[in-house]
Amino acid sequence: MLPKSNESSVLAKHPEWIQNYIDSAEKQQSLYKRTLFIVVLSQIFGGAGLAAGITVGALLAQQMLGTDSFSGVPTALFTLGSAGAALFVGRLSQRFSRRTGLAAGFLTGGIGAIGVVIAAVTNSILLLFVSLLIYGAGTATNLQARYAGTDLANARQRATAISIAMVSTTFGAVAGPNLVEIMGRFAEKIGFPALSGPFILAAATYILAGVVLLVFLRPDPLIIAKAIAEAERKTKNNFSNKASNALSLNKRGVAAAATVMVLTQLVMVAIMTMTPVHMGKHGHGLSEVGMIIGFHIGAMYLPSLLTGILVDKIGRISMAIASGFTLLAAGVLAAIAPVDSMLILTIALILLGLGWNFGLISGTALLVDATNLSNRAKTQGAVDVMVALSGASGGVLSGIVAAHSSYATLSVAGGLLSLILIPVLFWSGRTTK
């Protein structure tokens, strides 16, 4: 068992350095901005690590296993690994601090990436599968880092804070796929398989992200936010029945948030996973795969600033519904794209990323709205477990569906599935923002 951090252990005592933040709105705002800056820096590195598995994970499995039927297994494994890591990171953050949980997650993901490289060199399928599970910790942490920016944000800043954290991922996530060929050549020069190159990059960037958070995320925003909330509770003795009812209704908010994020993750992962395999079958090279996945990942993160503003301005539910229709359009367009048309397939993958972006930011904002600081990090981790498991399911099923039917069938089915979130949102609309 890990020892409690000094920051966590002094929370109940409210020493002078914490009391200074409780008493000063200016210091709170300063820490809020500093936290966002550190999260942005870590997300730039984390985004590059995330992109490796997305871009070449399926191709590496296809090469090592010699069949397309299991091409979705790498995505399933690292998303399954991210499920366990999401729970671990969430609980670690709740008990100790955001800094502890996030740093541990990124460092673990870096170790997993090193394992994938070794597996590729030794041609060990077992080590590949185990390492991909561990590598998934980086994926989970990359997503959970978005919550750190919301700890000191008010209700009207939350989606914007989420979006700032996410848009910073774009720099690394877009650069990562476009470095596939360069990293492949580097790997070959040192005697490693070309497809291990992106995972060498992932190992370095995940470890850098963890070090940045471990060293610089001080004071911890969750520790300060808990202290502020505790002080506010002590000065208010009007916790009425109305407030109690509002808290009970938050269960609908959690359910709606989980549904939005689970469905958008499932659809996005399923279609995205099989796109490189689909392209490879029809003569597209590794550089073309890297380019189209780069555009896709850019669409997942780059629009975040605008999305966050829209979520805060026009509402969580409206943007979540927009997510469903955008994913439907992506699925239909991917299905009808001619096999030699990079343009149409690129547009489809951009829409797929954009639909995921709408869903993740609106769903995250719904979840933060529906929780309080006494259970927020743990609940966020639990919901992210479901999100990761849905991604794992999408990764496994995508290979099976595409192998026994077609990429077009997979894409249309995914688009239609995303529409399920709409009735759930209408059900929850009376009680969530």
RODO-2510 file (C-alpha; in nm, 4 decimals, decimal comma):
residues 433
     n   res          X          Y          Z
     1     m     0,0000     0,0000     0,0000
     2     l     0,1274     0,3436    -0,0887
     3     p     0,1878     0,5896     0,1959
     4     k    -0,0335     0,8937     0,2088
     5     s     0,1121     1,2055     0,0579
     6     n     0,1866     1,5023     0,2812
     7     e    -0,0661     1,7081     0,0869
     8     s    -0,3459     1,4603     0,1574
     9     s    -0,2602     1,4017     0,5214
    10     v    -0,2753     1,7695     0,6120
    11     l    -0,6079     1,8300     0,4405
    12     a    -0,8174     1,8022     0,7547
    13     k    -0,5846     2,0358     0,9505
    14     h    -0,5974     2,3183     0,6992
    15     p    -0,2441     2,4480     0,7511
    16     e    -0,1547     2,7999     0,6546
    17     w    -0,0589     2,7244     0,2924
    18     i    -0,4007     2,5661     0,2274
    19     q    -0,5859     2,8355     0,4241
    20     n    -0,4227     3,0972     0,2008
    21     y    -0,5977     2,9416    -0,1002
    22     i    -0,9296     2,9131     0,0868
    23     d    -0,9187     3,2830     0,1765
    24     s    -0,8007     3,4193    -0,1577
    25     a    -1,0058     3,3979    -0,4771
    26     e    -0,7071     3,5473    -0,6565
    27     k    -0,4794     3,2626    -0,5442
    28     q    -0,7451     3,0104    -0,6462
    29     q    -0,7626     3,1599    -0,9938
    30     s    -0,3847     3,1643    -1,0195
    31     l    -0,3655     2,7963    -0,9242
    32     y    -0,6447     2,7161    -1,1700
    33     k    -0,4412     2,8704    -1,4529
    34     r    -0,1193     2,7038    -1,3386
    35     t    -0,2935     2,3660    -1,3216
    36     l    -0,4237     2,4058    -1,6757
    37     f    -0,0748     2,4932    -1,7980
    38     i     0,0798     2,1824    -1,6386
    39     v    -0,2023     1,9627    -1,7684
    40     v    -0,1557     2,1091    -2,1171
    41     l     0,2171     2,0306    -2,1075
    42     s     0,1594     1,6718    -1,9948
    43     q    -0,1140     1,6214    -2,2549
    44     i     0,1163     1,7231    -2,5389
    45     f     0,3487     1,4371    -2,4446
    46     g     0,0632     1,2027    -2,3588
    47     g    -0,1061     1,2624    -2,6939
    48     a     0,1999     1,1405    -2,8822
    49     g     0,2078     0,8248    -2,6715
    50     l    -0,1617     0,7635    -2,7285
    51     a    -0,1264     0,7870    -3,1060
    52     a     0,1205     0,4980    -3,1368
    53     g    -0,1212     0,2233    -3,0422
    54     i    -0,4016     0,3709    -3,2486
    55     t    -0,1912     0,3995    -3,5618
    56     v     0,0082     0,0762    -3,5764
    57     g    -0,1307    -0,1495    -3,3026
    58     a    -0,3645    -0,3332    -3,5408
    59     l    -0,0941    -0,3547    -3,8091
    60     l     0,1565    -0,4999    -3,5612
    61     a    -0,0900    -0,7688    -3,4539
    62     q    -0,1766    -0,8449    -3,8150
    63     q     0,1936    -0,8879    -3,8940
    64     m     0,2718    -1,1034    -3,5895
    65     l    -0,0447    -1,3178    -3,6011
    66     g    -0,0706    -1,3497    -3,9778
    67     t    -0,4473    -1,2931    -3,9899
    68     d    -0,6962    -1,0056    -4,0087
    69     s    -0,9530    -1,1647    -3,7770
    70     f    -0,7598    -1,0583    -3,4672
    71     s    -0,6559    -0,7146    -3,5905
    72     g    -0,8862    -0,5553    -3,3356
    73     v    -0,7223    -0,7376    -3,0445
    74     p    -0,4491    -0,4739    -2,9760
    75     t    -0,7074    -0,1972    -2,9476
    76     a    -0,9199    -0,4226    -2,7294
    77     l    -0,6255    -0,5052    -2,5058
    78     f    -0,4984    -0,1548    -2,4474
    79     t    -0,8518    -0,0258    -2,3967
    80     l    -0,9194    -0,3162    -2,1577
    81     g    -0,5990    -0,2279    -1,9782
    82     s    -0,7128     0,1314    -1,9660
    83     a    -1,0318     0,0161    -1,7908
    84     g    -0,8404    -0,1225    -1,4946
    85     a    -0,6058     0,1748    -1,5002
    86     a    -0,8966     0,4209    -1,5030
    87     l    -1,0311     0,2695    -1,1816
    88     f    -0,6831     0,2651    -1,0280
    89     v    -0,5997     0,6231    -1,1289
    90     g    -0,9400     0,7494    -1,0120
    91     r    -0,9144     0,5858    -0,6702
    92     l    -0,5516     0,6875    -0,6301
    93     s    -0,6438     1,0474    -0,7149
    94     q    -0,9400     1,0460    -0,4729
    95     r    -0,7352     0,9087    -0,1839
    96     f    -0,4063     1,0871    -0,2373
    97     s    -0,4013     1,3545    -0,5085
    98     r    -0,4445     1,4134    -0,8809
    99     r    -0,0661     1,4396    -0,9096
   100     t    -0,0097     1,0944    -0,7628
   101     g    -0,2783     0,9225    -0,9696
   102     l    -0,1973     1,0815    -1,3050
   103     a     0,1811     1,0474    -1,2737
   104     a     0,1486     0,6797    -1,1810
   105     g    -0,0791     0,6171    -1,4792
   106     f     0,1494     0,7764    -1,7372
   107     l     0,4626     0,6070    -1,6020
   108     t     0,2861     0,2695    -1,6128
   109     g     0,1823     0,3346    -1,9733
   110     g     0,5446     0,4074    -2,0610
   111     i     0,6521     0,0729    -1,9157
   112     g     0,3858    -0,0987    -2,1250
   113     a     0,5127     0,0681    -2,4421
   114     i     0,8651    -0,0573    -2,3670
   115     g     0,7165    -0,4064    -2,3319
   116     v     0,5514    -0,3796    -2,6756
   117     v     0,8867    -0,2883    -2,8305
   118     i     1,0535    -0,5895    -2,6689
   119     a     0,7659    -0,8137    -2,7842
   120     a     0,8068    -0,6942    -3,1429
   121     v     1,1819    -0,7576    -3,1323
   122     t     1,1443    -1,1074    -2,9831
   123     n     0,8258    -1,1880    -3,1807
   124     s     0,6530    -1,2833    -2,8557
   125     i     0,2732    -1,2775    -2,8903
   126     l     0,2218    -1,3366    -2,5171
   127     l     0,4477    -1,0456    -2,4194
   128     l     0,2754    -0,8277    -2,6807
   129     f    -0,0662    -0,8931    -2,5309
   130     v     0,0486    -0,8392    -2,1718
   131     s     0,2365    -0,5213    -2,2656
   132     l    -0,0632    -0,3794    -2,4522
   133     l    -0,2720    -0,4228    -2,1374
   134     i    -0,0140    -0,2255    -1,9391
   135     y     0,0233     0,0297    -2,2207
   136     g    -0,3489     0,1001    -2,1773
   137     a    -0,2721     0,2820    -1,8520
   138     g    -0,1424     0,5717    -2,0603
   139     t    -0,4667     0,5882    -2,2588
   140     a    -0,6742     0,5996    -1,9397
   141     t    -0,4515     0,8626    -1,7822
   142     n    -0,4554     1,0746    -2,0948
   143     l    -0,8341     1,0923    -2,0626
   144     q    -0,8422     1,1365    -1,6849
   145     a    -0,6032     1,4304    -1,7012
   146     r    -0,8922     1,6334    -1,8438
   147     y    -1,0616     1,6197    -1,5023
   148     a    -0,7699     1,7906    -1,3272
   149     g    -0,8519     2,1189    -1,4978
   150     t    -1,2083     2,1134    -1,3633
   151     d    -1,1231     2,0790    -0,9935
   152     l    -1,1025     2,4562    -0,9398
   153     a    -1,3402     2,5585    -1,2207
   154     n    -1,6930     2,6849    -1,1598
   155     a    -1,9957     2,5395    -1,3413
   156     r    -1,9658     2,7812    -1,6345
   157     q    -1,5958     2,7124    -1,6820
   158     r    -1,5999     2,3334    -1,6671
   159     a    -1,6493     2,2419    -2,0320
   160     t    -1,4011     2,5093    -2,1344
   161     a    -1,1451     2,3753    -1,8853
   162     i    -1,1985     2,0232    -2,0224
   163     s    -1,1546     2,1502    -2,3754
   164     i    -0,8281     2,3296    -2,2962
   165     a    -0,6846     2,0059    -2,1584
   166     m    -0,8056     1,8102    -2,4597
   167     v    -0,6982     2,0509    -2,7320
   168     s    -0,3420     2,0377    -2,6041
   169     t    -0,3424     1,6640    -2,6735
   170     t    -0,3763     1,7538    -3,0412
   171     f    -0,0144     1,8615    -3,0764
   172     g     0,1243     1,5262    -2,9717
   173     a    -0,1597     1,3155    -3,1085
   174     v    -0,1348     1,4626    -3,4588
   175     a     0,2451     1,4599    -3,4611
   176     g     0,2542     1,0961    -3,3449
   177     p     0,0931     0,9317    -3,6517
   178     n     0,2908     1,1524    -3,8868
   179     l     0,6114     1,0331    -3,7216
   180     v     0,5225     0,6689    -3,7890
   181     e     0,7450     0,6395    -4,0962
   182     i     1,0330     0,8319    -3,9362
   183     m     1,0161     0,6220    -3,6194
   184     g     0,9894     0,3093    -3,8331
   185     r     1,3141     0,3965    -4,0110
   186     f     1,4770     0,4765    -3,6774
   187     a     1,3703     0,1387    -3,5389
   188     e     1,5107    -0,0414    -3,8415
   189     k     1,8442     0,1413    -3,8056
   190     i     1,8851     0,0065    -3,4535
   191     g     1,7803    -0,3432    -3,5618
   192     f     1,4180    -0,3339    -3,4444
   193     p     1,1033    -0,4065    -3,6516
   194     a     0,9661    -0,0920    -3,8215
   195     l     0,6282    -0,1169    -3,6472
   196     s     0,7961    -0,1011    -3,3057
   197     g     0,9183     0,2522    -3,3821
   198     p     0,6004     0,4365    -3,2776
   199     f     0,6013     0,2488    -2,9467
   200     i     0,9569     0,3693    -2,8793
   201     l     0,8145     0,7196    -2,9152
   202     a     0,5206     0,6264    -2,6895
   203     a     0,7493     0,5022    -2,4136
   204     a     0,9493     0,8253    -2,4094
   205     t     0,6506     1,0593    -2,4234
   206     y     0,4393     0,8776    -2,1636
   207     i     0,7302     0,8781    -1,9197
   208     l     0,7900     1,2497    -1,9851
   209     a     0,4199     1,3229    -1,9211
   210     g     0,4363     1,1382    -1,5891
   211     v     0,7495     1,3225    -1,4785
   212     v     0,5970     1,6619    -1,5671
   213     l     0,2914     1,5929    -1,3501
   214     l     0,4877     1,4416    -1,0643
   215     v     0,7293     1,7322    -1,0425
   216     f     0,5173     2,0353    -1,1310
   217     l     0,1530     1,9687    -1,0328
   218     r     0,1944     2,1334    -0,6929
   219     p    -0,0102     2,2387    -0,5025
   220     d    -0,2470     1,9641    -0,6080
   221     p    -0,5765     2,1116    -0,7407
   222     l    -0,7961     1,8361    -0,5958
   223     i    -0,6486     1,8818    -0,2488
   224     i    -0,7182     2,2561    -0,2621
   225     a    -1,0663     2,2081    -0,4086
   226     k    -1,1595     1,9670    -0,1283
   227     a    -1,0372     2,2133     0,1340
   228     i    -1,2376     2,4976    -0,0242
   229     a    -1,5509     2,2832    -0,0391
   230     e    -1,5080     2,1783     0,3245
   231     a    -1,4707     2,5401     0,4328
   232     e    -1,7836     2,6363     0,2406
   233     r    -1,9835     2,3574     0,4052
   234     k    -1,8805     2,4784     0,7489
   235     t    -2,0081     2,8296     0,6766
   236     k    -2,3412     2,7118     0,5386
   237     n    -2,5978     2,5378     0,7555
   238     n    -2,8846     2,5451     0,5080
   239     f    -2,8473     2,2049     0,3462
   240     s    -3,2210     2,1844     0,2814
   241     n    -3,4412     1,9044     0,1538
   242     k    -3,4318     2,0760    -0,1827
   243     a    -3,0544     2,0328    -0,1974
   244     s    -3,0875     1,6710    -0,0869
   245     n    -3,3329     1,6068    -0,3677
   246     a    -3,0987     1,7717    -0,6165
   247     l    -2,8209     1,5359    -0,5105
   248     s    -3,0450     1,2305    -0,5555
   249     l    -3,1337     1,3461    -0,9063
   250     n    -2,7637     1,3553    -0,9913
   251     k    -2,7827     0,9802    -1,0472
   252     r    -2,9563     1,0561    -1,3746
   253     g    -2,6783     1,2927    -1,4664
   254     v    -2,4182     1,0222    -1,4034
   255     a    -2,6197     0,7712    -1,6096
   256     a    -2,6569     1,0164    -1,8985
   257     a    -2,2884     1,1103    -1,8891
   258     a    -2,1823     0,7463    -1,8878
   259     t    -2,4139     0,6606    -2,1785
   260     v    -2,2830     0,9443    -2,3945
   261     m    -1,9174     0,8638    -2,3331
   262     v    -1,9595     0,4846    -2,3589
   263     l    -2,1459     0,4907    -2,6900
   264     t    -1,9241     0,7503    -2,8550
   265     q    -1,6123     0,5567    -2,7479
   266     l    -1,7528     0,2259    -2,8726
   267     v    -1,8444     0,3609    -3,2159
   268     m    -1,5267     0,5624    -3,2607
   269     v    -1,2917     0,2806    -3,1604
   270     a    -1,4703     0,0193    -3,3739
   271     i    -1,4516     0,2187    -3,6973
   272     m    -1,1092     0,3685    -3,6286
   273     t    -0,9498     0,0319    -3,5457
   274     m    -1,0356    -0,1295    -3,8782
   275     t    -0,9597     0,1721    -4,0967
   276     p    -0,5806     0,1054    -4,1195
   277     v    -0,6493    -0,2622    -4,1974
   278     h    -0,9113    -0,1650    -4,4587
   279     m    -0,6657     0,0775    -4,6172
   280     g    -0,3814    -0,1744    -4,6146
   281     k    -0,5963    -0,4296    -4,7982
   282     h    -0,6534    -0,1821    -5,0782
   283     g    -0,2922    -0,0838    -5,1365
   284     h    -0,2511     0,2235    -4,9160
   285     g     0,0920     0,2596    -4,7565
   286     l     0,1989     0,3273    -4,3993
   287     s     0,2484     0,6982    -4,4648
   288     e    -0,1099     0,7269    -4,5959
   289     v    -0,2414     0,5407    -4,2937
   290     g    -0,0449     0,7740    -4,0654
   291     m    -0,1809     1,0793    -4,2436
   292     i    -0,5465     0,9772    -4,2252
   293     i    -0,5210     0,8726    -3,8605
   294     g    -0,3451     1,2030    -3,7927
   295     f    -0,6429     1,3913    -3,9373
   296     h    -0,8769     1,1724    -3,7336
   297     i    -0,6944     1,2332    -3,4068
   298     g    -0,6707     1,6030    -3,4890
   299     a    -1,0510     1,6090    -3,5228
   300     m    -1,0790     1,4276    -3,1899
   301     y    -0,8936     1,7005    -3,0030
   302     l    -0,8350     2,0175    -3,2064
   303     p    -1,1983     2,1446    -3,2049
   304     s    -1,2086     2,1122    -2,8260
   305     l    -1,1824     2,4834    -2,7450
   306     l    -1,4845     2,5647    -2,9592
   307     t    -1,6688     2,2546    -2,8377
   308     g    -1,6112     2,3497    -2,4746
   309     i    -1,7522     2,6979    -2,5309
   310     l    -2,0556     2,5525    -2,7100
   311     v    -2,1173     2,2990    -2,4328
   312     d    -2,1067     2,5764    -2,1720
   313     k    -2,3222     2,8125    -2,3808
   314     i    -2,5900     2,5994    -2,5491
   315     g    -2,5949     2,3053    -2,3109
   316     r    -2,4568     1,9609    -2,2502
   317     i    -2,7523     1,7695    -2,3918
   318     s    -2,7725     1,9618    -2,7200
   319     m    -2,4058     1,8948    -2,7934
   320     a    -2,4382     1,5280    -2,6959
   321     i    -2,7224     1,4875    -2,9450
   322     a    -2,5055     1,6562    -3,2080
   323     s    -2,2448     1,3897    -3,1291
   324     g    -2,4846     1,1105    -3,2200
   325     f    -2,5763     1,2582    -3,5574
   326     t    -2,2129     1,3390    -3,6406
   327     l    -2,1083     0,9791    -3,5710
   328     l    -2,3932     0,8557    -3,7898
   329     a    -2,2724     1,0752    -4,0754
   330     a    -1,9174     0,9451    -4,0255
   331     g    -2,0278     0,5823    -4,0398
   332     v    -2,2352     0,6272    -4,3543
   333     l    -1,9606     0,8207    -4,5324
   334     a    -1,6932     0,5629    -4,4405
   335     a    -1,9189     0,2887    -4,5734
   336     i    -1,9779     0,4486    -4,9137
   337     a    -1,6227     0,5828    -4,9646
   338     p    -1,4575     0,4332    -5,2769
   339     v    -1,1573     0,2210    -5,1812
   340     d    -0,9217     0,4455    -5,3782
   341     s    -1,0585     0,7729    -5,2399
   342     m    -0,8378     0,9115    -4,9667
   343     l    -1,0412     1,2343    -4,9612
   344     i    -1,3796     1,0818    -4,8740
   345     l    -1,2319     0,8411    -4,6207
   346     t    -1,0403     1,1278    -4,4612
   347     i    -1,3604     1,3327    -4,4278
   348     a    -1,5347     1,0314    -4,2722
   349     l    -1,2545     0,9866    -4,0174
   350     i    -1,2581     1,3598    -3,9402
   351     l    -1,6319     1,3400    -3,8704
   352     l    -1,5712     1,0314    -3,6567
   353     g    -1,3212     1,2229    -3,4454
   354     l    -1,5470     1,5279    -3,4252
   355     g    -1,8449     1,3208    -3,3083
   356     w    -1,6282     1,1638    -3,0397
   357     n    -1,5085     1,5101    -2,9354
   358     f    -1,8662     1,6387    -2,8951
   359     g    -1,9611     1,3315    -2,6940
   360     l    -1,6598     1,3226    -2,4656
   361     i    -1,6682     1,6912    -2,3691
   362     s    -2,0456     1,7093    -2,3194
   363     g    -2,0446     1,3774    -2,1314
   364     t    -1,7536     1,4840    -1,9104
   365     a    -1,9274     1,8115    -1,8254
   366     l    -2,2465     1,6196    -1,7382
   367     l    -2,0447     1,3936    -1,5097
   368     v    -1,8691     1,6788    -1,3273
   369     d    -2,2052     1,8541    -1,2818
   370     a    -2,3543     1,5383    -1,1320
   371     t    -2,0845     1,4740    -0,8701
   372     n    -1,9336     1,6477    -0,5702
   373     l    -1,5759     1,6632    -0,4454
   374     s    -1,6251     1,3872    -0,1893
   375     n    -1,6841     1,1292    -0,4622
   376     r    -1,5885     1,2990    -0,7877
   377     a    -1,2503     1,1441    -0,8693
   378     k    -1,3675     0,7926    -0,7745
   379     t    -1,6857     0,8277    -0,9820
   380     q    -1,4888     0,9666    -1,2752
   381     g    -1,2606     0,6645    -1,2586
   382     a    -1,5559     0,4246    -1,2458
   383     v    -1,7231     0,5839    -1,5484
   384     d    -1,3951     0,5842    -1,7394
   385     v    -1,3758     0,2088    -1,6702
   386     m    -1,7035     0,1660    -1,8592
   387     v    -1,5752     0,3916    -2,1355
   388     a    -1,2581     0,1847    -2,1657
   389     l    -1,4499    -0,1449    -2,1634
   390     s    -1,6737    -0,0163    -2,4401
   391     g    -1,3625     0,0689    -2,6390
   392     a    -1,2243    -0,2803    -2,5771
   393     s    -1,5521    -0,4301    -2,6977
   394     g    -1,5446    -0,2101    -3,0048
   395     g    -1,1883    -0,3159    -3,0801
   396     v    -1,2637    -0,6887    -3,0585
   397     l    -1,5973    -0,6775    -3,2383
   398     s    -1,4658    -0,4555    -3,5168
   399     g    -1,2214    -0,7205    -3,6368
   400     i    -1,4824    -0,9960    -3,6187
   401     v    -1,7556    -0,7958    -3,7941
   402     a    -1,5233    -0,6710    -4,0681
   403     a    -1,3749    -1,0180    -4,1239
   404     h    -1,7161    -1,1858    -4,1573
   405     s    -1,8987    -0,9072    -4,3419
   406     s    -1,7251    -0,5867    -4,4483
   407     y    -1,5799    -0,2564    -4,3341
   408     a    -1,8884    -0,0858    -4,4789
   409     t    -2,1242    -0,2951    -4,2644
   410     l    -1,9184    -0,2187    -3,9563
   411     s    -1,9240     0,1549    -4,0288
   412     v    -2,3010     0,1784    -4,0879
   413     a    -2,3783    -0,0351    -3,7809
   414     g    -2,1590     0,1879    -3,5667
   415     g    -2,3242     0,5042    -3,6905
   416     l    -2,6729     0,3702    -3,6189
   417     l    -2,5687     0,2491    -3,2734
   418     s    -2,4660     0,6010    -3,1728
   419     l    -2,8265     0,7177    -3,1990
   420     i    -2,9203     0,5177    -2,8884
   421     l    -2,7836     0,8006    -2,6749
   422     i    -3,0645     1,0352    -2,7875
   423     p    -3,3564     0,8734    -2,5954
   424     v    -3,1332     0,8418    -2,2884
   425     l    -3,0591     1,2144    -2,3038
   426     f    -3,4273     1,3022    -2,3374
   427     w    -3,4967     1,0860    -2,0327
   428     s    -3,2346     1,2705    -1,8310
   429     g    -3,3001     1,6146    -1,9777
   430     r    -3,5363     1,7288    -1,7060
   431     t    -3,2724     1,6990    -1,4375
   432     t    -2,9414     1,7782    -1,6068
   433     k    -2,8103     2,0933    -1,7572
***
